[in-house]
Amino acid sequence: MTPQQYCQDKAAKSGSSFYYSFLFLPKTKREAITALYAFCREVDDVVDECKEVSVARTKLAWWRSEIHNLYQNQAQHPVTKALSSVIRTYHLDQEHFIEIIDGMEMDLDQNRYADFKQLQLYCYRVASVVGLLSAQIFGFSNRKTLKYAHDLGMAFQLTNIIRDVGEDARRDRIYIPLDELAKFGIREIDILHGHSSDKMQSLLNFQIERAESFYDRALKALPPEDEKLQRTGLIMTAIYRTLLREIKASGSEQVLHARISLTPLRKLYLAWTTWVFH
């Protein structure tokens, strides 16, 4: 199995919406973005799958050293081997890969966030940085496109947080800022035990409005001259924003009990129509 095939399998098995957004890219860019995505999956899986925190820390430390190896032309892992040509072709910054690992490690250190400022750092590391690297792979001529990529990453991660409220609670994780729980009269136990109420719906709708505002900010920042190059991000926006609106339409507190998702066919339709009409 080649490094590229390894990355392709990693992306396909994840079933992520990102996979659908890559389908229409030219082969070279598709392989580049798939390698980046596979890296993100690898380090995310360390945190999700390791039961022992010490083991997870050791594995993340190995990935830090492997990123160093990558930039010394000594990559050992299939993913970093696939990234070897990508980092040179698209001038990707080593520090950005380290920041992604730092973001994943935050999940080992905390399972609550006092306020949105704390949460924003987490979202920046695990999502906005990925957005910045992706924007470089897709290409841009106007540096304002980096602002778009940053805010779009925030929007995607906030959408993930809303979608996964119940799933995270079952792992004793609450990503909604604690000061906002208090503001809406919600206790931690209400999240952890999935207590539906009007107050809970108001809290979750507030989170949805914030995510929507980041989508609006991102799209407003995207310069027209870079719109075609950044169509992959626009496909993701169509898919994720549709999901966000489905969550709100179904009664947002449903995320406490079930994972709301779009069918593969609907994702494919959204991807195709966005690609064609942008």
C-alpha positions in Angstrom: 0.0 0.0 0.0 1.4 3.4 -1.0 1.3 6.4 1.4 -1.4 8.0 -0.8 -3.5 4.8 -0.6 -3.1 4.7 3.1 -4.4 8.3 3.4 -7.2 7.7 1.0 -8.4 4.7 3.0 -8.1 6.7 6.3 -10.3 9.5 4.8 -12.9 7.1 3.2 -13.3 5.1 6.4 -14.0 8.2 8.5 -17.2 8.8 6.6 -16.7 12.5 7.2 -18.3 15.3 5.2 -14.8 16.4 4.3 -14.5 13.4 2.1 -17.3 14.6 -0.2 -15.8 18.0 -0.6 -12.5 16.5 -1.9 -14.1 14.6 -4.7 -14.1 17.3 -7.4 -10.5 18.5 -6.8 -7.8 17.9 -9.4 -5.7 14.7 -8.5 -2.7 16.5 -7.1 -4.7 18.8 -4.8 -7.0 16.0 -3.9 -4.1 13.8 -2.8 -2.6 16.8 -0.9 -5.7 17.6 1.1 -6.4 14.0 1.8 -2.9 13.6 3.3 -3.6 16.6 5.5 -6.9 15.2 6.5 -5.4 11.8 7.3 -2.9 13.5 9.6 -5.7 15.2 11.5 -7.5 11.9 11.8 -4.4 10.1 13.1 -3.7 12.6 15.9 -7.5 12.9 16.7 -7.7 9.1 17.0 -4.9 9.1 19.5 -7.0 11.1 21.9 -10.3 9.3 21.1 -9.0 5.8 21.3 -6.3 5.7 24.0 -7.9 4.9 27.4 -4.7 5.8 29.3 -3.8 9.5 29.2 -0.1 8.7 29.6 -0.2 6.5 26.5 -2.0 9.2 24.5 0.6 11.8 25.6 3.4 9.5 24.5 1.8 9.0 21.1 1.3 12.7 20.6 4.9 13.3 21.6 5.9 10.7 18.9 3.8 12.7 16.3 5.6 15.9 17.3 8.9 14.2 16.7 7.6 12.8 13.4 6.6 16.3 12.2 10.2 17.3 12.9 11.3 14.2 10.9 9.0 15.3 8.1 10.7 18.7 7.8 14.1 17.0 7.9 13.1 14.7 4.9 13.1 11.7 7.3 9.4 10.8 7.5 8.6 7.3 8.8 4.8 7.1 8.9 2.7 6.6 5.7 0.9 9.9 6.4 4.0 12.0 6.8 5.5 10.3 3.8 2.5 11.4 1.8 2.9 14.9 3.2 6.6 15.1 2.2 6.0 16.5 -1.2 2.8 18.4 -0.1 4.7 20.6 2.5 7.2 21.7 -0.2 4.7 22.2 -3.0 2.3 24.3 -0.9 4.9 25.9 1.5 3.1 24.6 4.6 4.4 25.8 8.0 5.8 23.2 10.4 4.4 25.2 13.3 0.8 24.7 12.1 1.1 20.9 12.3 2.5 21.3 15.9 -0.5 23.6 16.8 -2.9 20.9 15.6 -1.2 18.4 17.9 -1.3 21.0 20.8 -5.1 21.3 20.2 -5.6 17.6 20.4 -3.6 17.5 23.6 -5.9 20.1 25.1 -8.5 17.2 25.2 -6.2 15.3 27.6 -5.9 18.3 29.9 -9.4 19.6 30.2 -13.0 18.5 29.6 -14.6 21.9 30.4 -14.2 25.4 29.1 -14.8 28.4 31.4 -15.7 30.8 28.7 -15.7 31.3 24.9 -12.2 32.8 24.9 -10.8 29.5 26.3 -12.9 27.5 23.8 -11.8 29.8 20.9 -8.1 28.8 21.5 -9.1 25.1 21.2 -11.2 25.7 18.0 -8.3 27.7 16.5 -5.8 24.9 17.1 -8.0 21.9 15.9 -9.9 23.6 13.1 -8.8 27.1 12.1 -5.2 26.0 11.6 -6.5 23.2 9.4 -8.4 25.8 7.5 -5.3 27.9 7.0 -3.3 24.9 5.7 -6.2 23.9 3.4 -6.5 27.4 2.0 -2.8 27.2 1.0 -3.4 23.9 -0.8 -6.4 25.1 -2.6 -4.6 28.3 -3.6 -5.3 32.0 -3.2 -4.2 35.4 -4.6 -5.6 37.7 -1.9 -4.4 37.3 1.7 -7.9 38.1 3.0 -8.7 34.5 2.0 -6.8 33.5 5.2 -9.3 35.4 7.3 -12.0 33.5 5.5 -10.2 30.2 6.2 -9.7 31.0 9.9 -13.4 31.9 10.5 -14.6 29.0 8.4 -12.6 26.6 10.6 -14.2 28.2 13.7 -17.7 27.7 12.2 -17.0 24.0 11.4 -15.7 23.3 14.8 -18.6 25.1 16.5 -21.0 23.0 14.3 -19.2 19.8 15.4 -19.5 20.8 19.1 -23.3 21.4 18.7 -23.8 18.1 16.8 -21.8 16.1 19.4 -23.2 17.6 22.6 -24.8 14.3 23.7 -21.9 12.2 22.5 -19.3 14.3 24.3 -21.4 14.4 27.5 -21.4 10.6 27.6 -17.6 10.9 27.7 -17.8 13.6 30.5 -16.9 16.4 28.0 -18.7 19.7 27.8 -17.5 22.1 25.2 -20.2 24.7 25.6 -18.7 27.4 27.8 -19.6 27.1 31.5 -20.4 30.8 31.9 -23.0 30.4 29.1 -24.6 27.4 30.8 -25.0 29.6 33.9 -26.4 32.5 31.9 -29.2 30.2 30.6 -29.8 28.6 33.9 -28.4 25.2 32.8 -26.3 23.0 35.2 -23.5 20.6 34.1 -25.7 17.7 35.2 -28.4 18.8 32.7 -26.0 18.4 29.8 -24.5 15.2 31.2 -27.9 13.6 31.8 -29.5 15.0 28.7 -32.3 17.0 30.4 -34.4 18.6 27.7 -36.1 22.0 28.5 -36.9 25.3 27.0 -33.8 26.7 28.7 -31.7 24.0 27.1 -33.1 24.7 23.7 -32.4 28.5 24.2 -28.8 27.7 25.1 -28.3 25.4 22.1 -29.9 27.9 19.7 -27.5 30.5 21.1 -24.6 28.2 20.1 -26.2 27.8 16.7 -26.5 31.5 16.2 -22.8 32.0 17.0 -21.8 29.3 14.5 -24.0 30.9 11.9 -22.2 34.3 12.6 -18.8 32.7 11.9 -20.1 31.3 8.6 -21.4 34.8 7.7 -18.0 36.4 8.6 -16.1 33.8 6.6 -18.2 34.2 3.5 -18.0 38.0 3.8 -14.2 37.8 4.0 -13.7 35.6 0.9 -12.4 37.8 -2.0 -14.4 37.1 -5.2 -11.1 36.4 -7.1 -10.4 33.4 -4.9 -13.9 32.0 -4.8 -13.3 29.3 -7.5 -10.0 28.2 -5.9 -11.7 27.8 -2.5 -14.8 25.9 -3.7 -13.9 22.9 -1.6 -14.4 25.0 1.6 -17.7 26.3 0.1 -18.8 22.7 -0.4 -18.1 22.0 3.3 -20.0 25.2 4.2 -23.0 24.0 2.2 -22.9 20.6 3.9 -22.2 21.8 7.5 -24.6 24.7 7.4 -27.4 22.5 6.1 -26.6 20.1 9.0 -26.7 23.1 11.5 -30.1 24.1 10.2 -31.4 20.6 10.3 -30.4 20.5 14.0 -32.3 23.7 14.7 -35.4 22.6 12.7 -35.5 19.2 14.5 -35.5 20.9 17.9 -31.9 21.6 18.9 -32.0 19.7 22.2 -32.3 16.5 20.1 -28.5 16.5 19.9 -28.5 15.5 23.6 -29.9 12.1 22.7 -29.1 11.4 19.0 -26.5 12.2 16.4 -28.2 14.2 13.6 -26.5 13.8 10.2 -27.1 14.1 6.5 -27.4 11.1 4.2 -24.4 10.4 1.9 -26.6 11.1 -1.1 -27.6 14.5 0.2 -24.0 15.4 1.0 -23.0 14.4 -2.6 -25.9 16.5 -4.0 -24.8 19.6 -2.0 -21.2 19.0 -3.0 -22.0 18.7 -6.7 -24.4 21.7 -6.8 -21.9 23.9 -4.9 -19.0 22.9 -7.3 -21.1 23.6 -10.4 -22.6 26.9 -9.4 -19.5 28.6 -7.9 
